[in-house]
C-alpha cells in the first residue's frame, strides 16, 4: 500500500509540473496544489513508516529480553483480544508508568495494553513516548 501511495503521489506531482508548464494562470495554481499535496502526503507516509520501524524495534527488544507482555488474553475470532479482559490488565501497566515515567519499556508495555483495549489513539501516543524516551536513553 505504501508503494502504491508513493506511486500516486509521484503521479500527482508530475501532473502538477505539467499543469504549471502550460502557462495558464488557473492551471498554474492547480499545478502548485498538485505539487504541495504530494509533499504533505509523502511526509505523512514517511512518519508512518518511521513509526512502524521504531515501534517494531522496541517490541523486538522487549521480546528478546523476555519482558513482552504475555498474550494469554481470550481473543475474538478476528484475533483481537476481548476488550473487557484486556481492561482488567491495564492498571498494572499504568502503575508501572507511574512508578517509572522515564522508562521506555514501561511506556511501550502501556501502549500495547492500550492497543489490546482497543484505544488506538492512546496506544500510539504511549508508543511515541516510548520511542522518544528510547532515543534519548536507549538503555
PAFI-100264 format. One record per atom (N, C-alpha, C): chain; x, y, z; residue number from 1; atom name. Coordinates in nm, 2 decimals. Atoms other than C-alpha are relative to their C-alpha. Layout:
% PAFI-100264
+----+--------+--------+--------+-----+----+
| ch |      u |      v |      w |   i | at |
+----+--------+--------+--------+-----+----+
|  A |      X |      Y |      Z | NUM | CA |
...
+----+--------+--------+--------+-----+----+
% end
This chain:
% PAFI-100264
+----+--------+--------+--------+-----+----+
| ch |      u |      v |      w |   i | at |
+----+--------+--------+--------+-----+----+
|  A |   0.08 |  -0.12 |   0.00 |   1 |  N |
|  A |   0.00 |   0.00 |   0.00 |   1 | CA |
|  A |   0.09 |   0.13 |   0.00 |   1 |  C |
|  A |  -0.09 |  -0.12 |  -0.01 |   2 |  N |
|  A |   0.29 |   0.24 |   0.08 |   2 | CA |
|  A |   0.06 |   0.02 |  -0.14 |   2 |  C |
|  A |  -0.06 |  -0.01 |   0.13 |   3 |  N |
|  A |   0.44 |   0.17 |  -0.26 |   3 | CA |
|  A |  -0.11 |   0.06 |  -0.10 |   3 |  C |
|  A |   0.10 |  -0.06 |   0.08 |   4 |  N |
|  A |   0.11 |   0.24 |  -0.43 |   4 | CA |
|  A |  -0.03 |   0.15 |   0.03 |   4 |  C |
|  A |   0.02 |  -0.14 |  -0.03 |   5 |  N |
|  A |   0.06 |   0.56 |  -0.24 |   5 | CA |
|  A |   0.12 |   0.08 |  -0.05 |   5 |  C |
|  A |  -0.11 |  -0.07 |   0.05 |   6 |  N |
|  A |   0.41 |   0.67 |  -0.33 |   6 | CA |
|  A |  -0.01 |   0.02 |  -0.15 |   6 |  C |
|  A |   0.03 |  -0.01 |   0.15 |   7 |  N |
|  A |   0.33 |   0.60 |  -0.70 |   7 | CA |
|  A |  -0.10 |   0.10 |  -0.03 |   7 |  C |
|  A |   0.11 |  -0.10 |   0.02 |   8 |  N |
|  A |   0.01 |   0.80 |  -0.67 |   8 | CA |
|  A |   0.06 |   0.14 |   0.03 |   8 |  C |
|  A |  -0.06 |  -0.13 |  -0.04 |   9 |  N |
|  A |   0.20 |   1.09 |  -0.50 |   9 | CA |
|  A |   0.09 |   0.05 |  -0.12 |   9 |  C |
|  A |  -0.09 |  -0.04 |   0.11 |  10 |  N |
|  A |   0.46 |   1.09 |  -0.78 |  10 | CA |
|  A |  -0.08 |   0.04 |  -0.12 |  10 |  C |
|  A |   0.08 |  -0.04 |   0.12 |  11 |  N |
|  A |   0.19 |   1.09 |  -1.05 |  11 | CA |
|  A |  -0.07 |   0.13 |   0.02 |  11 |  C |
|  A |   0.06 |  -0.13 |  -0.03 |  12 |  N |
|  A |   0.01 |   1.38 |  -0.88 |  12 | CA |
|  A |   0.10 |   0.11 |  -0.02 |  12 |  C |
|  A |  -0.10 |  -0.11 |   0.01 |  13 |  N |
|  A |   0.33 |   1.58 |  -0.86 |  13 | CA |
|  A |   0.04 |   0.02 |  -0.15 |  13 |  C |
|  A |  -0.03 |  -0.01 |   0.14 |  14 |  N |
|  A |   0.41 |   1.50 |  -1.22 |  14 | CA |
|  A |  -0.11 |   0.08 |  -0.08 |  14 |  C |
|  A |   0.12 |  -0.08 |   0.06 |  15 |  N |
|  A |   0.06 |   1.63 |  -1.33 |  15 | CA |
|  A |   0.01 |   0.14 |   0.04 |  15 |  C |
|  A |  -0.01 |  -0.14 |  -0.04 |  16 |  N |
|  A |   0.13 |   1.94 |  -1.12 |  16 | CA |
|  A |   0.11 |   0.07 |  -0.09 |  16 |  C |
|  A |  -0.10 |  -0.06 |   0.09 |  17 |  N |
|  A |   0.45 |   2.01 |  -1.32 |  17 | CA |
|  A |  -0.05 |   0.02 |  -0.14 |  17 |  C |
|  A |   0.06 |  -0.01 |   0.14 |  18 |  N |
|  A |   0.26 |   1.95 |  -1.65 |  18 | CA |
|  A |  -0.09 |   0.12 |   0.00 |  18 |  C |
|  A |   0.10 |  -0.11 |   0.00 |  19 |  N |
|  A |  -0.01 |   2.19 |  -1.54 |  19 | CA |
|  A |   0.07 |   0.14 |   0.01 |  19 |  C |
|  A |  -0.07 |  -0.13 |  -0.02 |  20 |  N |
|  A |   0.24 |   2.46 |  -1.43 |  20 | CA |
|  A |   0.07 |   0.04 |  -0.14 |  20 |  C |
|  A |  -0.07 |  -0.03 |   0.13 |  21 |  N |
|  A |   0.42 |   2.43 |  -1.77 |  21 | CA |
|  A |  -0.09 |   0.06 |  -0.11 |  21 |  C |
|  A |   0.09 |  -0.05 |   0.10 |  22 |  N |
|  A |   0.10 |   2.53 |  -1.96 |  22 | CA |
|  A |   0.00 |   0.15 |  -0.01 |  22 |  C |
|  A |   0.00 |  -0.14 |   0.00 |  23 |  N |
|  A |   0.13 |   2.89 |  -1.85 |  23 | CA |
|  A |  -0.13 |   0.06 |   0.03 |  23 |  C |
|  A |   0.13 |  -0.05 |  -0.03 |  24 |  N |
|  A |  -0.24 |   2.92 |  -1.79 |  24 | CA |
|  A |  -0.01 |   0.03 |   0.15 |  24 |  C |
|  A |   0.00 |  -0.03 |  -0.15 |  25 |  N |
|  A |  -0.29 |   3.10 |  -1.45 |  25 | CA |
|  A |  -0.08 |  -0.10 |   0.08 |  25 |  C |
|  A |   0.08 |   0.10 |  -0.08 |  26 |  N |
|  A |  -0.57 |   2.86 |  -1.33 |  26 | CA |
|  A |   0.08 |  -0.13 |   0.01 |  26 |  C |
|  A |  -0.08 |   0.13 |   0.00 |  27 |  N |
|  A |  -0.36 |   2.56 |  -1.43 |  27 | CA |
|  A |   0.12 |   0.01 |   0.08 |  27 |  C |
|  A |  -0.12 |  -0.01 |  -0.08 |  28 |  N |
|  A |  -0.05 |   2.70 |  -1.26 |  28 | CA |
|  A |  -0.04 |  -0.01 |   0.15 |  28 |  C |
|  A |   0.05 |   0.01 |  -0.14 |  29 |  N |
|  A |  -0.25 |   2.74 |  -0.93 |  29 | CA |
|  A |  -0.03 |  -0.15 |   0.03 |  29 |  C |
|  A |   0.03 |   0.14 |  -0.03 |  30 |  N |
|  A |  -0.38 |   2.39 |  -0.96 |  30 | CA |
|  A |   0.12 |  -0.09 |   0.00 |  30 |  C |
|  A |  -0.12 |   0.07 |   0.00 |  31 |  N |
|  A |  -0.04 |   2.26 |  -1.05 |  31 | CA |
|  A |   0.08 |   0.01 |   0.12 |  31 |  C |
|  A |  -0.06 |  -0.03 |  -0.13 |  32 |  N |
|  A |   0.11 |   2.42 |  -0.74 |  32 | CA |
|  A |  -0.06 |  -0.09 |   0.11 |  32 |  C |
|  A |   0.08 |   0.08 |  -0.10 |  33 |  N |
|  A |  -0.16 |   2.25 |  -0.53 |  33 | CA |
|  A |   0.04 |  -0.15 |  -0.02 |  33 |  C |
|  A |  -0.03 |   0.14 |   0.02 |  34 |  N |
|  A |  -0.08 |   1.92 |  -0.70 |  34 | CA |
|  A |   0.14 |  -0.04 |   0.03 |  34 |  C |
|  A |  -0.13 |   0.03 |  -0.05 |  35 |  N |
|  A |   0.28 |   1.95 |  -0.60 |  35 | CA |
|  A |   0.01 |   0.01 |   0.15 |  35 |  C |
|  A |   0.00 |  -0.01 |  -0.15 |  36 |  N |
|  A |   0.22 |   2.07 |  -0.24 |  36 | CA |
|  A |  -0.07 |  -0.12 |   0.06 |  36 |  C |
|  A |   0.07 |   0.11 |  -0.06 |  37 |  N |
|  A |  -0.03 |   1.80 |  -0.16 |  37 | CA |
|  A |   0.08 |  -0.13 |   0.00 |  37 |  C |
|  A |  -0.08 |   0.12 |  -0.01 |  38 |  N |
|  A |   0.20 |   1.51 |  -0.26 |  38 | CA |
|  A |   0.12 |   0.01 |   0.10 |  38 |  C |
|  A |  -0.11 |  -0.02 |  -0.10 |  39 |  N |
|  A |   0.48 |   1.67 |  -0.05 |  39 | CA |
|  A |  -0.05 |  -0.03 |   0.14 |  39 |  C |
|  A |   0.06 |   0.03 |  -0.13 |  40 |  N |
|  A |   0.25 |   1.66 |   0.25 |  40 | CA |
|  A |  -0.03 |  -0.14 |   0.02 |  40 |  C |
|  A |   0.03 |   0.14 |  -0.01 |  41 |  N |
|  A |   0.14 |   1.31 |   0.17 |  41 | CA |
|  A |   0.12 |  -0.08 |   0.02 |  41 |  C |
|  A |  -0.13 |   0.07 |  -0.02 |  42 |  N |
|  A |   0.50 |   1.19 |   0.14 |  42 | CA |
|  A |   0.05 |   0.02 |   0.14 |  42 |  C |
|  A |  -0.04 |  -0.02 |  -0.14 |  43 |  N |
|  A |   0.58 |   1.35 |   0.47 |  43 | CA |
|  A |  -0.08 |  -0.09 |   0.10 |  43 |  C |
|  A |   0.09 |   0.08 |  -0.09 |  44 |  N |
|  A |   0.28 |   1.17 |   0.64 |  44 | CA |
|  A |   0.04 |  -0.15 |  -0.02 |  44 |  C |
|  A |  -0.04 |   0.14 |   0.03 |  45 |  N |
|  A |   0.38 |   0.84 |   0.47 |  45 | CA |
|  A |   0.13 |  -0.03 |   0.07 |  45 |  C |
|  A |  -0.13 |   0.03 |  -0.06 |  46 |  N |
|  A |   0.74 |   0.87 |   0.59 |  46 | CA |
|  A |  -0.02 |  -0.01 |   0.16 |  46 |  C |
|  A |   0.02 |   0.01 |  -0.15 |  47 |  N |
|  A |   0.62 |   0.94 |   0.95 |  47 | CA |
|  A |  -0.06 |  -0.13 |   0.04 |  47 |  C |
|  A |   0.06 |   0.13 |  -0.03 |  48 |  N |
|  A |   0.40 |   0.63 |   0.95 |  48 | CA |
|  A |   0.10 |  -0.11 |  -0.01 |  48 |  C |
|  A |  -0.10 |   0.11 |   0.02 |  49 |  N |
|  A |   0.68 |   0.41 |   0.81 |  49 | CA |
|  A |   0.10 |   0.01 |   0.11 |  49 |  C |
|  A |  -0.10 |  -0.02 |  -0.11 |  50 |  N |
|  A |   0.93 |   0.56 |   1.07 |  50 | CA |
|  A |  -0.06 |  -0.05 |   0.13 |  50 |  C |
|  A |   0.06 |   0.04 |  -0.13 |  51 |  N |
|  A |   0.68 |   0.50 |   1.35 |  51 | CA |
|  A |  -0.01 |  -0.16 |   0.00 |  51 |  C |
|  A |   0.01 |   0.14 |   0.01 |  52 |  N |
|  A |   0.63 |   0.14 |   1.23 |  52 | CA |
|  A |   0.14 |  -0.07 |   0.03 |  52 |  C |
|  A |  -0.13 |   0.06 |  -0.01 |  53 |  N |
|  A |   1.00 |   0.07 |   1.21 |  53 | CA |
|  A |   0.05 |   0.02 |   0.15 |  53 |  C |
|  A |  -0.04 |  -0.03 |  -0.13 |  54 |  N |
|  A |   1.07 |   0.23 |   1.55 |  54 | CA |
|  A |  -0.07 |  -0.08 |   0.10 |  54 |  C |
|  A |   0.08 |   0.08 |  -0.09 |  55 |  N |
|  A |   0.78 |   0.06 |   1.73 |  55 | CA |
|  A |   0.04 |  -0.15 |  -0.01 |  55 |  C |
|  A |  -0.04 |   0.14 |   0.01 |  56 |  N |
|  A |   0.88 |  -0.28 |   1.59 |  56 | CA |
|  A |   0.13 |  -0.02 |   0.06 |  56 |  C |
|  A |  -0.14 |   0.01 |  -0.07 |  57 |  N |
|  A |   1.24 |  -0.22 |   1.71 |  57 | CA |
|  A |  -0.02 |  -0.02 |   0.15 |  57 |  C |
|  A |   0.02 |   0.01 |  -0.14 |  58 |  N |
|  A |   1.12 |  -0.16 |   2.06 |  58 | CA |
|  A |  -0.07 |  -0.13 |   0.05 |  58 |  C |
|  A |   0.07 |   0.12 |  -0.04 |  59 |  N |
|  A |   0.88 |  -0.45 |   2.07 |  59 | CA |
|  A |   0.10 |  -0.12 |  -0.02 |  59 |  C |
|  A |  -0.10 |   0.11 |   0.01 |  60 |  N |
|  A |   1.16 |  -0.68 |   1.94 |  60 | CA |
|  A |   0.10 |   0.00 |   0.11 |  60 |  C |
|  A |  -0.09 |   0.00 |  -0.12 |  61 |  N |
|  A |   1.39 |  -0.56 |   2.22 |  61 | CA |
|  A |  -0.07 |  -0.06 |   0.12 |  61 |  C |
|  A |   0.07 |   0.06 |  -0.12 |  62 |  N |
|  A |   1.12 |  -0.64 |   2.48 |  62 | CA |
|  A |  -0.01 |  -0.15 |  -0.02 |  62 |  C |
|  A |   0.01 |   0.14 |   0.03 |  63 |  N |
|  A |   1.07 |  -0.97 |   2.31 |  63 | CA |
|  A |   0.13 |  -0.08 |   0.03 |  63 |  C |
|  A |  -0.13 |   0.07 |  -0.02 |  64 |  N |
|  A |   1.44 |  -1.06 |   2.32 |  64 | CA |
|  A |   0.04 |   0.00 |   0.15 |  64 |  C |
|  A |  -0.03 |   0.00 |  -0.15 |  65 |  N |
|  A |   1.46 |  -0.96 |   2.69 |  65 | CA |
|  A |  -0.10 |  -0.09 |   0.07 |  65 |  C |
|  A |   0.11 |   0.08 |  -0.06 |  66 |  N |
|  A |   1.15 |  -1.18 |   2.76 |  66 | CA |
|  A |  -0.09 |   0.09 |   0.09 |  66 |  C |
|  A |   0.08 |  -0.08 |  -0.08 |  67 |  N |
|  A |   0.97 |  -0.88 |   2.90 |  67 | CA |
|  A |  -0.12 |   0.06 |  -0.07 |  67 |  C |
|  A |   0.12 |  -0.04 |   0.07 |  68 |  N |
|  A |   0.70 |  -0.85 |   2.64 |  68 | CA |
|  A |  -0.12 |  -0.06 |   0.07 |  68 |  C |
|  A |   0.12 |   0.05 |  -0.08 |  69 |  N |
|  A |   0.35 |  -0.88 |   2.80 |  69 | CA |
|  A |  -0.05 |  -0.13 |  -0.07 |  69 |  C |
|  A |   0.06 |   0.12 |   0.05 |  70 |  N |
|  A |   0.20 |  -1.22 |   2.76 |  70 | CA |
|  A |  -0.12 |   0.02 |  -0.08 |  70 |  C |
|  A |   0.12 |  -0.01 |   0.08 |  71 |  N |
|  A |  -0.06 |  -1.29 |   2.51 |  71 | CA |
|  A |  -0.10 |  -0.11 |   0.04 |  71 |  C |
|  A |   0.09 |   0.10 |  -0.05 |  72 |  N |
|  A |  -0.28 |  -1.50 |   2.73 |  72 | CA |
|  A |  -0.14 |   0.04 |   0.02 |  72 |  C |
|  A |   0.13 |  -0.05 |   0.00 |  73 |  N |
|  A |  -0.59 |  -1.29 |   2.69 |  73 | CA |
|  A |  -0.09 |  -0.08 |  -0.09 |  73 |  C |
|  A |   0.09 |   0.06 |   0.09 |  74 |  N |
|  A |  -0.90 |  -1.45 |   2.54 |  74 | CA |
|  A |  -0.02 |   0.09 |  -0.12 |  74 |  C |
|  A |   0.01 |  -0.07 |   0.13 |  75 |  N |
|  A |  -0.94 |  -1.35 |   2.17 |  75 | CA |
|  A |  -0.13 |  -0.02 |  -0.07 |  75 |  C |
|  A |   0.12 |   0.02 |   0.09 |  76 |  N |
|  A |  -1.23 |  -1.29 |   1.94 |  76 | CA |
|  A |   0.04 |  -0.08 |  -0.12 |  76 |  C |
|  A |  -0.03 |   0.07 |   0.12 |  77 |  N |
|  A |  -1.25 |  -1.49 |   1.62 |  77 | CA |
|  A |   0.09 |   0.08 |  -0.10 |  77 |  C |
|  A |  -0.08 |  -0.09 |   0.09 |  78 |  N |
|  A |  -1.09 |  -1.19 |   1.44 |  78 | CA |
|  A |   0.15 |   0.00 |   0.05 |  78 |  C |
|  A |  -0.13 |   0.00 |  -0.05 |  79 |  N |
|  A |  -0.78 |  -1.23 |   1.66 |  79 | CA |
|  A |   0.03 |   0.11 |   0.10 |  79 |  C |
|  A |  -0.01 |  -0.11 |  -0.10 |  80 |  N |
|  A |  -0.83 |  -0.91 |   1.87 |  80 | CA |
|  A |  -0.04 |  -0.05 |   0.14 |  80 |  C |
|  A |   0.03 |   0.04 |  -0.14 |  81 |  N |
|  A |  -0.83 |  -0.95 |   2.25 |  81 | CA |
|  A |  -0.14 |   0.05 |   0.03 |  81 |  C |
|  A |   0.13 |  -0.05 |  -0.05 |  82 |  N |
|  A |  -1.16 |  -0.92 |   2.42 |  82 | CA |
|  A |   0.02 |   0.11 |   0.09 |  82 |  C |
|  A |  -0.03 |  -0.12 |  -0.07 |  83 |  N |
|  A |  -1.17 |  -0.57 |   2.55 |  83 | CA |
|  A |  -0.02 |   0.00 |   0.15 |  83 |  C |
|  A |   0.03 |   0.00 |  -0.14 |  84 |  N |
|  A |  -1.32 |  -0.63 |   2.89 |  84 | CA |
|  A |   0.11 |  -0.08 |   0.08 |  84 |  C |
|  A |  -0.11 |   0.08 |  -0.06 |  85 |  N |
|  A |  -1.04 |  -0.89 |   2.97 |  85 | CA |
|  A |   0.13 |   0.08 |  -0.01 |  85 |  C |
|  A |  -0.12 |  -0.08 |   0.01 |  86 |  N |
|  A |  -0.77 |  -0.65 |   2.84 |  86 | CA |
|  A |  -0.01 |   0.11 |   0.09 |  86 |  C |
|  A |   0.01 |  -0.11 |  -0.09 |  87 |  N |
|  A |  -0.91 |  -0.37 |   3.05 |  87 | CA |
|  A |   0.04 |  -0.04 |   0.14 |  87 |  C |
|  A |  -0.04 |   0.05 |  -0.13 |  88 |  N |
|  A |  -0.85 |  -0.58 |   3.36 |  88 | CA |
|  A |   0.15 |   0.00 |   0.03 |  88 |  C |
|  A |  -0.14 |   0.00 |  -0.02 |  89 |  N |
|  A |  -0.48 |  -0.60 |   3.30 |  89 | CA |
|  A |   0.06 |   0.14 |  -0.02 |  89 |  C |
|  A |  -0.05 |  -0.13 |   0.03 |  90 |  N |
|  A |  -0.45 |  -0.23 |   3.21 |  90 | CA |
|  A |   0.06 |   0.07 |   0.12 |  90 |  C |
|  A |  -0.05 |  -0.07 |  -0.12 |  91 |  N |
|  A |  -0.40 |  -0.09 |   3.57 |  91 | CA |
|  A |   0.15 |  -0.04 |   0.03 |  91 |  C |
|  A |  -0.14 |   0.05 |  -0.03 |  92 |  N |
|  A |  -0.08 |  -0.30 |   3.61 |  92 | CA |
|  A |   0.10 |   0.08 |  -0.09 |  92 |  C |
|  A |  -0.09 |  -0.07 |   0.09 |  93 |  N |
|  A |   0.08 |  -0.13 |   3.31 |  93 | CA |
|  A |   0.00 |   0.15 |   0.03 |  93 |  C |
|  A |   0.01 |  -0.14 |  -0.04 |  94 |  N |
|  A |  -0.04 |   0.22 |   3.41 |  94 | CA |
|  A |   0.08 |   0.02 |   0.12 |  94 |  C |
|  A |  -0.07 |  -0.02 |  -0.12 |  95 |  N |
|  A |   0.10 |   0.17 |   3.75 |  95 | CA |
|  A |   0.15 |  -0.01 |  -0.02 |  95 |  C |
|  A |  -0.14 |   0.01 |   0.03 |  96 |  N |
|  A |   0.44 |   0.07 |   3.60 |  96 | CA |
|  A |   0.05 |   0.13 |  -0.06 |  96 |  C |
|  A |  -0.04 |  -0.13 |   0.05 |  97 |  N |
|  A |   0.45 |   0.40 |   3.41 |  97 | CA |
|  A |   0.00 |   0.11 |   0.11 |  97 |  C |
|  A |   0.00 |  -0.10 |  -0.11 |  98 |  N |
|  A |   0.35 |   0.60 |   3.72 |  98 | CA |
|  A |   0.13 |  -0.02 |   0.09 |  98 |  C |
|  A |  -0.11 |   0.02 |  -0.08 |  99 |  N |
|  A |   0.63 |   0.43 |   3.91 |  99 | CA |
|  A |   0.13 |   0.03 |  -0.07 |  99 |  C |
|  A |  -0.12 |  -0.03 |   0.07 | 100 |  N |
|  A |   0.89 |   0.48 |   3.64 | 100 | CA |
|  A |  -0.03 |   0.07 |  -0.13 | 100 |  C |
|  A |   0.05 |  -0.08 |   0.12 | 101 |  N |
|  A |   0.78 |   0.76 |   3.40 | 101 | CA |
|  A |   0.11 |   0.02 |  -0.11 | 101 |  C |
|  A |  -0.11 |  -0.01 |   0.10 | 102 |  N |
|  A |   1.13 |   0.77 |   3.22 | 102 | CA |
|  A |   0.03 |  -0.13 |  -0.06 | 102 |  C |
|  A |  -0.03 |   0.13 |   0.05 | 103 |  N |
|  A |   1.12 |   0.40 |   3.13 | 103 | CA |
|  A |  -0.07 |  -0.02 |  -0.14 | 103 |  C |
|  A |   0.07 |   0.03 |   0.13 | 104 |  N |
|  A |   1.06 |   0.34 |   2.76 | 104 | CA |
|  A |  -0.07 |  -0.13 |   0.00 | 104 |  C |
|  A |   0.06 |   0.13 |   0.00 | 105 |  N |
|  A |   0.99 |  -0.02 |   2.84 | 105 | CA |
|  A |  -0.14 |   0.00 |   0.06 | 105 |  C |
|  A |   0.13 |  -0.01 |  -0.06 | 106 |  N |
|  A |   0.70 |   0.07 |   3.07 | 106 | CA |
|  A |  -0.10 |   0.07 |  -0.09 | 106 |  C |
|  A |   0.09 |  -0.06 |   0.10 | 107 |  N |
|  A |   0.56 |   0.31 |   2.81 | 107 | CA |
|  A |  -0.04 |  -0.09 |  -0.11 | 107 |  C |
|  A |   0.03 |   0.10 |   0.11 | 108 |  N |
|  A |   0.59 |   0.05 |   2.54 | 108 | CA |
|  A |  -0.11 |  -0.10 |   0.04 | 108 |  C |
|  A |   0.10 |   0.09 |  -0.05 | 109 |  N |
|  A |   0.40 |  -0.20 |   2.75 | 109 | CA |
|  A |  -0.13 |   0.06 |   0.02 | 109 |  C |
|  A |   0.13 |  -0.07 |  -0.01 | 110 |  N |
|  A |   0.14 |   0.06 |   2.83 | 110 | CA |
|  A |  -0.07 |   0.02 |  -0.13 | 110 |  C |
|  A |   0.05 |  -0.02 |   0.13 | 111 |  N |
|  A |   0.10 |   0.13 |   2.46 | 111 | CA |
|  A |  -0.06 |  -0.13 |  -0.05 | 111 |  C |
|  A |   0.05 |   0.13 |   0.04 | 112 |  N |
|  A |   0.05 |  -0.25 |   2.40 | 112 | CA |
|  A |  -0.13 |  -0.03 |   0.07 | 112 |  C |
|  A |   0.12 |   0.03 |  -0.08 | 113 |  N |
|  A |  -0.21 |  -0.26 |   2.68 | 113 | CA |
|  A |  -0.11 |   0.09 |  -0.06 | 113 |  C |
|  A |   0.10 |  -0.09 |   0.06 | 114 |  N |
|  A |  -0.39 |   0.04 |   2.53 | 114 | CA |
|  A |  -0.05 |  -0.06 |  -0.13 | 114 |  C |
|  A |   0.04 |   0.07 |   0.13 | 115 |  N |
|  A |  -0.39 |  -0.14 |   2.19 | 115 | CA |
|  A |  -0.09 |  -0.12 |   0.02 | 115 |  C |
|  A |   0.08 |   0.12 |  -0.03 | 116 |  N |
|  A |  -0.53 |  -0.46 |   2.34 | 116 | CA |
|  A |  -0.14 |   0.04 |   0.05 | 116 |  C |
|  A |   0.13 |  -0.05 |  -0.05 | 117 |  N |
|  A |  -0.81 |  -0.25 |   2.50 | 117 | CA |
|  A |  -0.07 |   0.07 |  -0.11 | 117 |  C |
|  A |   0.07 |  -0.06 |   0.11 | 118 |  N |
|  A |  -0.89 |  -0.10 |   2.16 | 118 | CA |
|  A |   0.01 |   0.15 |  -0.01 | 118 |  C |
|  A |  -0.01 |  -0.14 |   0.00 | 119 |  N |
|  A |  -0.78 |   0.25 |   2.24 | 119 | CA |
|  A |   0.13 |   0.04 |  -0.09 | 119 |  C |
|  A |  -0.12 |  -0.02 |   0.09 | 120 |  N |
|  A |  -0.55 |   0.31 |   1.93 | 120 | CA |
|  A |   0.06 |   0.14 |   0.02 | 120 |  C |
|  A |  -0.06 |  -0.13 |  -0.02 | 121 |  N |
|  A |  -0.51 |   0.68 |   1.99 | 121 | CA |
|  A |   0.09 |   0.01 |   0.11 | 121 |  C |
|  A |  -0.09 |   0.00 |  -0.12 | 122 |  N |
|  A |  -0.37 |   0.64 |   2.34 | 122 | CA |
|  A |   0.12 |  -0.10 |  -0.02 | 122 |  C |
|  A |  -0.11 |   0.09 |   0.03 | 123 |  N |
|  A |  -0.17 |   0.34 |   2.22 | 123 | CA |
|  A |   0.11 |   0.06 |  -0.08 | 123 |  C |
|  A |  -0.10 |  -0.07 |   0.09 | 124 |  N |
|  A |   0.00 |   0.54 |   1.95 | 124 | CA |
|  A |   0.08 |   0.11 |   0.08 | 124 |  C |
|  A |  -0.06 |  -0.10 |  -0.08 | 125 |  N |
|  A |   0.07 |   0.82 |   2.20 | 125 | CA |
|  A |   0.10 |  -0.06 |   0.09 | 125 |  C |
|  A |  -0.10 |   0.06 |  -0.09 | 126 |  N |
|  A |   0.23 |   0.59 |   2.45 | 126 | CA |
|  A |   0.12 |  -0.06 |  -0.07 | 126 |  C |
|  A |  -0.12 |   0.05 |   0.07 | 127 |  N |
|  A |   0.44 |   0.42 |   2.19 | 127 | CA |
|  A |   0.09 |   0.11 |  -0.05 | 127 |  C |
|  A |  -0.08 |  -0.12 |   0.04 | 128 |  N |
|  A |   0.55 |   0.76 |   2.06 | 128 | CA |
|  A |   0.09 |   0.05 |   0.11 | 128 |  C |
|  A |  -0.08 |  -0.04 |  -0.12 | 129 |  N |
|  A |   0.66 |   0.85 |   2.41 | 129 | CA |
|  A |   0.11 |  -0.10 |   0.03 | 129 |  C |
|  A |  -0.10 |   0.11 |  -0.02 | 130 |  N |
|  A |   0.84 |   0.51 |   2.44 | 130 | CA |
|  A |   0.12 |   0.02 |  -0.11 | 130 |  C |
|  A |  -0.10 |  -0.02 |   0.10 | 131 |  N |
|  A |   1.02 |   0.59 |   2.11 | 131 | CA |
|  A |   0.09 |   0.12 |   0.03 | 131 |  C |
|  A |  -0.07 |  -0.12 |  -0.03 | 132 |  N |
|  A |   1.12 |   0.94 |   2.22 | 132 | CA |
|  A |   0.10 |  -0.03 |   0.12 | 132 |  C |
|  A |  -0.08 |   0.04 |  -0.12 | 133 |  N |
|  A |   1.25 |   0.80 |   2.56 | 133 | CA |
|  A |   0.11 |  -0.09 |  -0.04 | 133 |  C |
|  A |  -0.10 |   0.09 |   0.05 | 134 |  N |
|  A |   1.44 |   0.52 |   2.38 | 134 | CA |
|  A |   0.11 |   0.08 |  -0.07 | 134 |  C |
|  A |  -0.10 |  -0.07 |   0.08 | 135 |  N |
|  A |   1.61 |   0.77 |   2.15 | 135 | CA |
|  A |   0.09 |   0.09 |   0.10 | 135 |  C |
|  A |  -0.08 |  -0.08 |  -0.10 | 136 |  N |
|  A |   1.72 |   0.99 |   2.45 | 136 | CA |
|  A |   0.08 |  -0.08 |   0.09 | 136 |  C |
|  A |  -0.08 |   0.08 |  -0.09 | 137 |  N |
|  A |   1.83 |   0.70 |   2.66 | 137 | CA |
|  A |  -0.03 |  -0.15 |  -0.03 | 137 |  C |
|  A |   0.03 |   0.13 |   0.05 | 138 |  N |
|  A |   1.84 |   0.36 |   2.49 | 138 | CA |
|  A |   0.02 |  -0.12 |   0.10 | 138 |  C |
|  A |  -0.02 |   0.11 |  -0.10 | 139 |  N |
|  A |   1.94 |   0.16 |   2.80 | 139 | CA |
|  A |  -0.12 |  -0.04 |   0.06 | 139 |  C |
+----+--------+--------+--------+-----+----+
% end
